[in-house]
Every structure is written in structure tokens, then in C-alpha cells.
Amino acid sequence: MANYSDNYHNAHTDHAQPNYESTRRYDIPPDNSPYASPFRDTASPHSHPASSQSHGGASGPRYNDTDPFDDMSAIPMNRQRSKRDSNATMAPILPHDADDTFVRDAVPRKELRRAGRFSGRITWVVYTLTLVQIIVFIAELVRNAVLTKSPIEIHPSFNPMIGPSPYLLINMGARYPSCMHTMPGVQNATEVISWPCPNATDTTGPSVTCSLPELCGFSGSNVPLPKLNGSLDEKPAPNQWWRFIVPIFIHAGIIHIGFNLLLQMTLGRDVEKLIGSIRFILVYFASGIFGFVLGGNFAATGIASCGCSGSLFGILAITLLDLLYTWRDRSGPIKDLMFIIVDVIIAFVLGLLPGLDNFSHIGGFFMGLVLGVCILRSPTRLTQKYPVAGPLGADRPIRYSGVSPSAPSASNGIGLFVRSPKAFFANRRGAWWGWLALRIIALLFILIAFILLLKNFYVWRHGCHWCRYLSCLDIKVGGTNWCDVGNLNFTPNDSSS
């Protein structure tokens, strides 16, 4: 009898029942990131994921462990409460109930790897974009070396960005309005205009006697030779529309691409990890394209604009929204905000220098803000529903969390909307409906703005005199006003830009 008592006592001492009250489920702070990937695992640090050997249940005994209740001496826990509350039940939790922070379903490794490819955990988009941009820049240097005998521009002037000549950038696809639509003084010129060639190393001579199709490159595709005494309504008109997209991959020099890729490989990777690859692609290209469209309307007509700065400003806007959405959850939000503000101010001031297109920065940042409001998860306070009666309790709101990794479309989010739209919209607070209306209005606004800017670029041609001061300083240096730098000024048999 004594041996039996000792064995009983030792068994229950060595295998203590886990204390579910030590960390309550609702004391764990929720994942407050407004755009956390729906496949992101937000398990509590106190949870223990099931191993690959798990079958059905949420957890099981470890190898060589003995069950202290095999001797049937312990009192069975027959009273079971809601299986969704870990501190109120000892019943096995079904695998599909991944809503519980203590339990994670044993998803096969192949499915996890498949989900991780496009969830942003591996930043494939940033790596691919960076690789392509580096390859394109190397091609620029090689082509400039072949045409001018130097990989960087030295004559007729030195490129401060340490890169190829602007004429080669135009030839390879930089945004240049004369290659994209009819221009006053070009299509209706009364004298033959000689354009700089991609191999120009002087301001006179045969290297500045090219035609517009030869300068624009791509075998003169979509750029007809302007006729003397022609018309701005002449058809066909220059229409290399891809110059709103291709310049994202072109850079003006080592300094230009160096700073851009530094920001892209740091901030860009962080944002892709948080919002996922698909949404990152959307923000990246939409911001870059919108920036070039805005610059095409209001920037100087002779500037060859290129680079991924507009796209990176869109990513910077996403970072700002994340900071505002999670302000109360950060240990030092003021420091983060000051970092973003300093970055924006420095880039904006640099964009005021002659020959730079600040409109691409402004347009990219604006597009990033609007898209962030539209596609990112709502702020935490807006994702709560009204309390409902039941075992979940009526004294706390129900947080509408992201999609769980084990059931990505079955329990909430888009999956719930598809299965039951009524349940998706049930018990929503007024602030949530207001935020939804704001998202719809913002999306419609940016679409209309994009269409109107394209219409103005190709048809209306309305300018904005004061807008140029967003991209230049109204000062004179050496008798030249900085705001006049980059405008096309034609003289007989000559061209400068």
C-alpha cells in the first residue's frame, strides 16, 4: 500500500498538469499590423506548434512520455466548456480551430512552403526587381561605352550621377514627352530640328544631327518623323506609351541606383514581408507609373526622367500608414515618424535641384497613401464588432482578425464574405462603415485622377504655371533661372534639352 501511494505521488509530481490560467488567451496582444499577411502566423510565444507527427489532435504526448492518467487514479475532467476558450476547457481542440492562440494546426510542410512563396516571407519581388535593375544599369554602361568610348558621360558635360548620357537614357526608354505625344515647336516646327544622337559627345557636328525617331530608339517605333509646318493634330503621333513603365528599371548613374537600391533592399523588403508579394507589386508599379504620369504633365518638357524613386515613395507612404495604424503598439513611434519625415524632406529638397523630376516623388507618395488606405487592413479599433451574447461574452467586442493559416478562406475575411456576405457585415460598428466608404471614395478618386492626367497628357495639354515650383527653385545662377532648366528651346538647326 505504501509503494502504491509513493508511485501515485511521484507520478503526479513529475507530470504536472499544464496550467492554462497562467496566461489567459485574451491577455495576449493581438496582431495589430494593418496589413499583416493573411498567412502570417501570430501564435503566442506560449503556444507550442504541433509536430509533423501530430494526427488530428492539437497536441499530443512527447516521445517516451508516460500519461499520468493511465492508472485511472486521476479525476477525469468531464465538464467541458466552449472549445474556443483554452482557459475554460480541457477538451481536445479540433485542428480547424486555429483561432485559439495556444493551438496551431499541423499543416503539411509542402503547404507551408507553397503559401510562403507569395505571402511575403521570402521577398521574391524585391530580389527580382533589384536584379533586373542592376542588369539594365550594366547594359546602360556597356552601351554608353560602345557608343561614346566611355561607360559614363564625360563629354560634352560630366554626369554628376556617374552614369551614361541623358541621350542614351532617352534612347533606352526614359520618360521623354517628345517621344510620347505631339509637342508644340516639334510637330509644327518651321525649321528642321536636329536632335542629339545617343552617341553625342559634343554640341556640334554629326553627333547632334539625328532625327527624333533615331533619338527615341526602339527602331523608331510609334515615333513618326515630324513634318515641316505640320500640326499638333497630325496623325500618327508619337506614342511610346511604355515610357511610363520602362523608366522604373532605368537609372541615371551609380549614385542614383545606389541610393535607390539601398532603400529598396531595406525598407522595400520589410514592406513586402508585411503586406505580401502581390500587394507589394501593386503598390510598387502603381506608384511608379502614377509618378511618371504626373511628371509628364507638369515637369519640364526636356527632362529625361527615370528611376524607381516614385515606386519607393509609394512604399514609404505604406510605412507611414503602418506607423499611424499601430501608433499605440510601438515603443517609440515619435522616433519612427521623425525618420520618415526626414527621408521625405531630404528627397523633396533634392528634387528641387535643376534637371530632377520632383513630380515623380510626389505622385508616387500620393498613390502609395491612397492605395494603402484601400488595400491594407483597417486600423485595429475599426475591426471590432458589436458585442454579442453567448459563451464568448457580451462584455468585450469581437475582433475581426485576419485569415488563419490553416483555414485561409473559411473562417473570416474574404472567405467569410464569399460564403456568407450577411455574416461578414453583421454587427459592424459605424466607424467600420465610415472607413469602408472612405476606401471606396479614395479608390474612385485615384482612378479618376489617373484617367484625367492621361487625358490631359495626350489631349487637353493644360499646363500649371505655379506647379513647376514644386520641382524647382525660382533662383538664377549664372544668368539662368533654375525653373527654366530642362525646357526645350529650339534654334534653327540646333536643339538643346
C-alpha positions as CSV (number, residue, x, y, z in Angstrom):
1,M,0.0,0.0,0.0
2,A,2.9,2.4,0.8
3,N,4.6,1.6,-2.5
4,Y,1.3,2.3,-4.4
5,S,1.0,5.7,-2.6
6,D,4.6,6.7,-3.4
7,N,4.2,5.8,-7.0
8,Y,0.9,7.7,-7.2
9,H,2.5,10.7,-5.6
10,N,5.6,10.6,-7.8
11,A,3.6,10.2,-11.0
12,H,1.6,13.3,-10.3
13,T,4.6,15.3,-9.2
14,D,6.7,14.5,-12.3
15,H,3.9,15.1,-14.7
16,A,2.1,18.2,-13.5
17,Q,-1.0,19.2,-15.4
18,P,-0.4,22.3,-17.5
19,N,-1.7,25.5,-16.0
20,Y,-3.9,27.2,-18.6
21,E,-4.7,30.0,-16.2
22,S,-1.0,31.2,-16.2
23,T,-1.5,33.1,-19.5
24,R,-5.1,33.9,-20.5
25,R,-5.9,33.9,-24.1
26,Y,-7.3,37.4,-24.2
27,D,-4.3,38.8,-22.3
28,I,-2.2,38.2,-25.4
29,P,-2.0,41.4,-27.5
30,P,-3.5,40.8,-30.9
31,D,-1.6,41.3,-34.1
32,N,-2.3,44.9,-34.8
33,S,-0.5,45.3,-38.1
34,P,-3.0,46.8,-40.6
35,Y,-1.7,44.8,-43.4
36,A,-0.3,41.6,-41.9
37,S,-0.2,38.9,-44.4
38,P,-3.3,36.6,-44.1
39,F,-0.8,33.6,-43.9
40,R,1.2,35.2,-41.1
41,D,1.4,33.0,-38.0
42,T,0.5,35.1,-35.0
43,A,0.9,32.4,-32.4
44,S,1.5,33.3,-28.9
45,P,5.1,32.7,-27.6
46,H,3.5,30.4,-25.0
47,S,2.0,28.2,-27.7
48,H,3.6,25.0,-29.0
49,P,3.0,24.1,-32.6
50,A,2.2,20.6,-33.3
51,S,4.9,18.5,-34.8
52,S,4.8,16.8,-38.1
53,Q,3.9,13.6,-36.3
54,S,0.6,15.0,-35.0
55,H,-2.5,13.4,-36.2
56,G,-5.9,15.1,-35.8
57,G,-5.4,16.5,-32.3
58,A,-4.0,19.8,-31.5
59,S,-1.3,18.4,-29.2
60,G,-0.1,15.0,-28.1
61,P,2.3,13.4,-25.6
62,R,6.0,13.7,-26.3
63,Y,8.1,10.7,-27.2
64,N,8.8,8.4,-24.2
65,D,6.4,10.5,-22.0
66,T,4.0,8.5,-19.9
67,D,0.5,9.5,-19.3
68,P,0.0,10.2,-15.6
69,F,-3.7,9.4,-16.0
70,D,-3.2,5.9,-17.4
71,D,-3.7,4.4,-14.0
72,M,-7.2,5.9,-13.9
73,S,-6.4,7.4,-10.5
74,A,-6.9,11.0,-11.5
75,I,-10.3,12.6,-11.5
76,P,-11.5,12.8,-15.1
77,M,-12.3,16.3,-16.4
78,N,-15.8,15.6,-17.8
79,R,-17.1,19.2,-17.6
80,Q,-16.4,20.9,-20.9
81,R,-17.0,24.4,-21.9
82,S,-16.5,26.3,-25.1
83,K,-13.7,24.8,-27.1
84,R,-12.7,28.2,-28.2
85,D,-11.6,29.3,-24.8
86,S,-8.4,27.5,-23.8
87,N,-8.6,28.6,-20.1
88,A,-12.1,27.1,-19.8
89,T,-11.8,23.6,-21.2
90,M,-9.7,20.5,-21.1
91,A,-11.4,19.0,-24.2
92,P,-9.3,18.3,-27.3
93,I,-9.4,21.3,-29.6
94,L,-10.2,20.4,-33.2
95,P,-7.4,21.2,-35.8
96,H,-9.6,23.7,-37.7
97,D,-10.0,25.8,-34.6
98,A,-6.7,27.7,-35.2
99,D,-8.4,30.8,-33.8
100,D,-7.1,29.6,-30.4
101,T,-3.7,31.2,-29.6
102,F,-2.5,28.1,-27.8
103,V,-3.1,25.7,-30.7
104,R,-1.8,25.6,-34.2
105,D,-2.8,23.1,-36.8
106,A,-0.1,20.7,-38.1
107,V,-0.1,21.9,-41.7
108,P,2.0,19.8,-44.0
109,R,5.3,21.3,-44.8
110,K,4.6,21.4,-48.5
111,E,1.5,23.6,-48.0
112,L,3.5,25.9,-45.7
113,R,6.3,26.3,-48.3
114,R,3.7,26.8,-51.1
115,A,2.0,29.6,-49.1
116,G,5.3,31.2,-48.1
117,R,6.3,31.7,-51.7
118,F,3.8,34.5,-52.2
119,S,3.0,35.6,-48.7
120,G,6.0,37.9,-48.5
121,R,8.1,35.8,-46.2
122,I,10.6,35.5,-48.9
123,T,10.9,38.8,-50.7
124,W,11.0,37.5,-54.2
125,V,9.6,40.7,-55.8
126,V,12.3,42.9,-54.2
127,Y,15.1,40.5,-55.2
128,T,13.8,40.2,-58.8
129,L,13.3,43.9,-59.3
130,T,16.8,44.6,-57.9
131,L,18.4,42.0,-60.1
132,V,16.6,43.3,-63.2
133,Q,17.5,47.0,-62.4
134,I,21.2,46.0,-61.9
135,I,21.3,44.1,-65.2
136,V,19.7,47.1,-67.0
137,F,22.1,49.5,-65.5
138,I,25.1,47.4,-66.6
139,A,23.6,47.3,-70.1
140,E,23.4,51.1,-70.0
141,L,27.1,51.4,-69.1
142,V,28.2,48.9,-71.7
143,R,26.1,50.6,-74.4
144,N,27.4,54.0,-73.5
145,A,31.0,52.7,-73.6
146,V,30.3,51.2,-77.1
147,L,28.8,54.5,-78.4
148,T,31.0,57.1,-76.7
149,K,34.1,55.1,-75.8
150,S,33.4,55.7,-72.1
151,P,30.9,53.9,-69.7
152,I,30.0,57.2,-68.1
153,E,29.3,60.6,-69.7
154,I,32.4,62.8,-69.7
155,H,31.7,65.0,-72.8
156,P,30.1,67.3,-73.6
157,S,29.5,67.5,-69.9
158,F,30.1,65.3,-66.9
159,N,27.2,63.3,-65.4
160,P,27.2,64.1,-61.7
161,M,25.3,60.8,-61.1
162,I,28.3,59.0,-62.6
163,G,26.4,57.3,-65.4
164,P,25.6,57.4,-69.1
165,S,24.5,60.4,-71.1
166,P,20.8,61.6,-71.0
167,Y,20.6,60.9,-74.7
168,L,21.4,57.3,-74.2
169,L,18.8,57.1,-71.4
170,I,16.2,58.6,-73.8
171,N,17.2,56.0,-76.4
172,M,16.8,53.2,-73.9
173,G,13.3,54.2,-72.6
174,A,13.5,57.1,-70.2
175,R,10.3,59.2,-70.0
176,Y,10.7,61.9,-72.6
177,P,7.5,63.7,-73.7
178,S,8.7,64.3,-77.3
179,C,8.7,60.5,-77.9
180,M,5.2,60.1,-76.4
181,H,3.0,62.7,-77.8
182,T,2.9,65.8,-80.1
183,M,4.8,68.8,-78.8
184,P,4.5,72.5,-79.6
185,G,7.5,73.5,-81.6
186,V,8.2,70.0,-82.8
187,Q,5.3,68.7,-84.9
188,N,4.6,72.3,-86.1
189,A,8.2,73.4,-86.5
190,T,9.1,75.7,-89.4
191,E,12.7,74.5,-89.5
192,V,14.3,71.1,-89.5
193,I,15.2,70.1,-85.9
194,S,18.4,68.2,-85.3
195,W,18.3,66.1,-82.2
196,P,21.3,64.8,-80.2
197,C,22.3,61.3,-81.0
198,P,22.8,58.6,-78.3
199,N,26.5,58.8,-79.1
200,A,26.7,62.6,-78.8
201,T,30.0,63.8,-77.2
202,D,29.8,67.4,-78.5
203,T,27.3,70.1,-79.0
204,T,28.1,70.5,-82.7
205,G,29.0,68.1,-85.5
206,P,27.5,64.9,-86.8
207,S,26.7,63.6,-83.3
208,V,23.9,66.1,-82.9
209,T,22.2,65.6,-86.3
210,C,19.9,62.7,-85.5
211,S,16.1,62.7,-86.2
212,L,13.6,62.3,-83.5
213,P,12.9,58.6,-84.3
214,E,16.6,57.9,-84.0
215,L,16.9,59.6,-80.6
216,C,13.8,57.8,-79.3
217,G,15.1,54.4,-80.3
218,F,13.2,51.2,-80.4
219,S,13.7,51.3,-84.2
220,G,11.6,54.5,-84.3
221,S,8.5,52.5,-83.3
222,N,5.5,54.7,-82.7
223,V,7.5,57.9,-83.4
224,P,6.9,59.2,-87.0
225,L,9.3,61.8,-88.4
226,P,7.8,65.3,-87.8
227,K,6.8,67.2,-90.9
228,L,7.7,70.8,-91.6
229,N,4.9,73.2,-90.9
230,G,2.9,70.3,-89.5
231,S,0.1,70.3,-87.0
232,L,-0.3,69.2,-83.4
233,D,-3.2,67.2,-84.5
234,E,-1.1,65.3,-87.0
235,K,-1.7,61.5,-87.2
236,P,0.0,59.3,-86.5
237,A,1.5,61.0,-83.4
238,P,4.4,59.9,-81.3
239,N,3.0,57.3,-78.9
240,Q,5.7,55.3,-77.0
241,W,3.3,54.9,-74.0
242,W,5.6,52.3,-72.4
243,R,7.8,55.2,-71.3
244,F,5.5,55.5,-68.3
245,I,6.6,51.9,-67.2
246,V,10.1,51.2,-68.5
247,P,11.8,54.1,-66.7
248,I,11.3,52.3,-63.4
249,F,14.1,49.9,-64.4
250,I,16.5,52.6,-65.8
251,H,18.8,54.7,-63.6
252,A,20.9,57.8,-64.4
253,G,24.1,56.7,-62.6
254,I,25.8,54.8,-59.9
255,I,24.8,57.3,-57.2
256,H,21.2,57.2,-58.4
257,I,20.8,53.4,-58.4
258,G,22.9,53.0,-55.3
259,F,20.7,55.1,-53.1
260,N,17.5,53.6,-54.6
261,L,18.6,50.0,-54.2
262,L,19.7,50.7,-50.7
263,L,16.3,51.8,-49.7
264,Q,14.6,49.1,-51.8
265,M,16.7,46.3,-50.1
266,T,15.9,47.6,-46.6
267,L,12.6,49.3,-46.4
268,G,11.3,47.5,-49.5
269,R,12.0,44.1,-48.1
270,D,10.3,45.0,-44.8
271,V,7.2,46.2,-46.5
272,E,7.0,43.1,-48.8
273,K,7.3,40.8,-45.7
274,L,4.4,42.7,-44.1
275,I,1.9,43.1,-46.9
276,G,2.8,40.2,-49.1
277,S,4.2,40.0,-52.6
278,I,1.0,40.6,-54.6
279,R,0.1,43.8,-52.8
280,F,3.7,44.9,-52.9
281,I,3.8,44.6,-56.7
282,L,0.5,46.6,-57.0
283,V,1.8,49.4,-54.8
284,Y,5.3,49.4,-56.4
285,F,4.2,49.7,-60.0
286,A,1.1,51.8,-59.4
287,S,3.2,54.4,-57.5
288,G,6.0,54.4,-60.1
289,I,3.6,54.8,-63.1
290,F,1.5,57.4,-61.4
291,G,4.6,59.4,-60.6
292,F,5.8,59.4,-64.2
293,V,2.3,60.3,-65.5
294,L,2.1,63.3,-63.1
295,G,5.6,64.4,-64.1
296,G,4.8,64.0,-67.8
297,N,2.0,66.6,-67.3
298,F,3.9,69.2,-65.2
299,A,7.6,68.6,-65.3
300,A,10.0,70.4,-67.7
301,T,9.5,69.1,-71.3
302,G,13.2,68.4,-71.9
303,I,13.9,66.3,-68.8
304,A,14.7,62.6,-69.4
305,S,13.1,61.1,-66.2
306,C,14.0,57.7,-65.0
307,G,14.4,55.6,-61.8
308,C,12.3,53.8,-59.2
309,S,12.1,56.7,-56.8
310,G,8.4,57.1,-57.4
311,S,7.8,53.5,-56.5
312,L,9.9,53.8,-53.4
313,F,8.0,56.9,-52.3
314,G,4.9,54.7,-52.5
315,I,6.5,52.2,-50.3
316,L,7.5,54.9,-47.9
317,A,3.8,56.0,-47.8
318,I,2.8,52.5,-46.8
319,T,5.4,52.6,-44.0
320,L,3.8,55.9,-42.7
321,L,0.4,54.3,-42.7
322,D,1.6,51.4,-40.8
323,L,3.1,53.7,-38.2
324,L,-0.2,55.6,-37.8
325,Y,-2.3,52.4,-37.7
326,T,-0.1,50.9,-34.9
327,W,0.9,54.0,-33.1
328,R,-0.2,52.9,-29.6
329,D,1.5,49.5,-30.1
330,R,5.0,50.9,-30.8
331,S,7.6,51.7,-28.1
332,G,9.0,54.7,-29.9
333,P,6.5,56.0,-32.6
334,I,7.9,59.5,-32.5
335,K,11.3,58.3,-33.5
336,D,9.9,56.3,-36.4
337,L,7.8,59.3,-37.5
338,M,10.8,61.6,-37.5
339,F,12.8,59.1,-39.5
340,I,10.1,59.1,-42.2
341,I,9.7,62.8,-42.2
342,V,13.4,63.4,-42.6
343,D,13.6,60.9,-45.5
344,V,10.7,62.7,-47.3
345,I,12.1,66.2,-46.7
346,I,15.6,65.2,-48.0
347,A,14.2,63.6,-51.1
348,F,11.9,66.5,-51.8
349,V,14.6,69.1,-51.4
350,L,16.9,67.2,-53.7
351,G,14.1,67.1,-56.2
352,L,14.2,70.9,-56.4
353,L,17.6,70.8,-58.0
354,P,17.8,71.6,-61.7
355,G,17.1,68.7,-64.1
356,L,15.4,66.5,-61.5
357,D,11.7,65.5,-61.6
358,N,10.2,66.0,-58.2
359,F,6.7,65.2,-59.5
360,S,7.6,61.6,-59.7
361,H,8.3,61.6,-56.0
362,I,5.1,63.5,-55.2
363,G,2.9,61.3,-57.4
364,G,4.4,58.1,-56.1
365,F,3.9,59.1,-52.4
366,F,0.3,60.2,-53.1
367,M,-0.5,56.9,-54.9
368,G,1.1,54.9,-52.0
369,L,-1.1,56.7,-49.4
370,V,-4.3,56.2,-51.4
371,L,-3.6,52.5,-52.1
372,G,-2.6,51.9,-48.5
373,V,-6.0,53.1,-47.3
374,C,-7.7,50.9,-49.9
375,I,-5.9,47.6,-49.6
376,L,-4.4,47.5,-46.2
377,R,-6.1,46.0,-43.2
378,S,-8.2,48.5,-41.2
379,P,-6.9,50.1,-38.0
380,T,-7.4,47.8,-35.0
381,R,-10.2,49.8,-33.4
382,L,-12.3,49.6,-36.6
383,T,-12.0,45.8,-36.9
384,Q,-14.1,45.2,-33.8
385,K,-17.8,44.2,-34.0
386,Y,-20.5,44.9,-31.5
387,P,-20.6,42.5,-28.5
388,V,-22.9,39.5,-29.0
389,A,-24.5,37.3,-26.4
390,G,-23.1,33.8,-25.9
391,P,-20.2,31.9,-24.5
392,L,-17.7,34.5,-26.0
393,G,-19.1,37.0,-23.5
394,A,-21.0,40.2,-24.0
395,D,-18.6,42.4,-22.2
396,R,-15.9,42.5,-24.9
397,P,-16.0,43.3,-28.6
398,I,-15.2,40.6,-31.2
399,R,-12.1,41.5,-33.1
400,Y,-12.3,40.7,-36.8
401,S,-8.8,39.2,-37.2
402,G,-7.0,38.1,-40.3
403,V,-7.3,34.7,-42.0
404,S,-5.8,31.9,-40.1
405,P,-3.0,29.9,-41.7
406,S,-4.9,26.6,-41.5
407,A,-8.2,27.9,-42.9
408,P,-7.3,30.8,-45.1
409,S,-10.7,31.3,-46.6
410,A,-13.1,29.5,-44.4
411,S,-13.5,31.4,-41.1
412,N,-13.2,35.1,-41.9
413,G,-12.0,37.8,-44.3
414,I,-12.7,37.2,-48.0
415,G,-13.6,33.6,-47.3
416,L,-16.4,34.6,-44.9
417,F,-17.6,37.3,-47.4
418,V,-17.8,34.7,-50.2
419,R,-19.6,32.1,-48.0
420,S,-21.9,34.4,-46.2
421,P,-22.0,38.1,-47.0
422,K,-24.6,38.7,-44.4
423,A,-22.4,37.3,-41.6
424,F,-19.5,39.3,-42.9
425,F,-21.3,42.6,-42.5
426,A,-23.2,41.6,-39.3
427,N,-22.6,43.6,-36.1
428,R,-20.2,46.1,-37.8
429,R,-19.7,49.4,-36.0
430,G,-20.5,52.7,-37.6
431,A,-16.8,53.6,-37.7
432,W,-16.1,50.5,-39.8
433,W,-18.8,51.5,-42.3
434,G,-17.3,55.0,-42.5
435,W,-13.9,53.6,-43.1
436,L,-15.3,51.4,-45.9
437,A,-16.9,54.4,-47.5
438,L,-13.6,56.3,-47.3
439,R,-11.8,53.4,-49.0
440,I,-14.3,53.3,-51.9
441,I,-14.1,57.1,-52.3
442,A,-10.3,57.0,-52.2
443,L,-10.1,54.3,-54.8
444,L,-12.6,56.1,-57.2
445,F,-10.7,59.3,-56.7
446,I,-7.3,57.9,-57.6
447,L,-8.7,56.1,-60.7
448,I,-10.4,59.3,-61.9
449,A,-7.2,61.3,-61.3
450,F,-5.2,58.8,-63.2
451,I,-7.6,58.9,-66.2
452,L,-7.8,62.7,-66.2
453,L,-4.0,63.0,-66.1
454,L,-3.6,60.7,-69.1
455,K,-6.3,62.6,-70.9
456,N,-4.6,65.9,-70.2
457,F,-1.2,64.5,-71.3
458,Y,-2.5,63.3,-74.7
459,V,-5.4,65.6,-75.5
460,W,-6.0,68.7,-73.4
461,R,-2.4,69.8,-72.7
462,H,-3.4,72.1,-69.9
463,G,-0.4,73.3,-68.0
464,C,0.1,74.6,-64.5
465,H,2.4,77.6,-64.2
466,W,2.8,77.6,-60.4
467,C,3.1,73.8,-60.3
468,R,6.7,74.0,-61.5
469,Y,7.8,75.4,-58.2
470,L,7.1,72.0,-56.7
471,S,10.1,70.8,-58.7
472,C,12.4,73.8,-58.9
473,L,13.7,76.8,-57.0
474,D,13.0,80.2,-58.6
475,I,16.6,81.4,-58.4
476,K,19.1,82.5,-61.0
477,V,22.6,81.1,-61.2
478,G,24.9,82.4,-63.9
479,G,22.0,84.3,-65.5
480,T,19.9,81.1,-65.8
481,N,16.7,80.5,-63.9
482,W,16.7,77.1,-62.4
483,C,13.0,76.7,-63.3
484,D,13.9,77.1,-67.0
485,V,16.4,74.3,-66.9
486,G,15.1,71.3,-68.8
487,N,12.7,73.2,-71.0
488,L,13.1,72.6,-74.8
489,N,14.4,75.7,-76.6
490,F,14.9,75.3,-80.3
491,T,17.0,77.4,-82.6
492,P,17.5,76.8,-86.3
493,N,19.4,73.5,-87.0
494,D,20.1,73.0,-83.2
495,S,18.4,71.5,-80.2
496,S,19.2,71.6,-76.5
497,S,17.4,70.0,-73.7
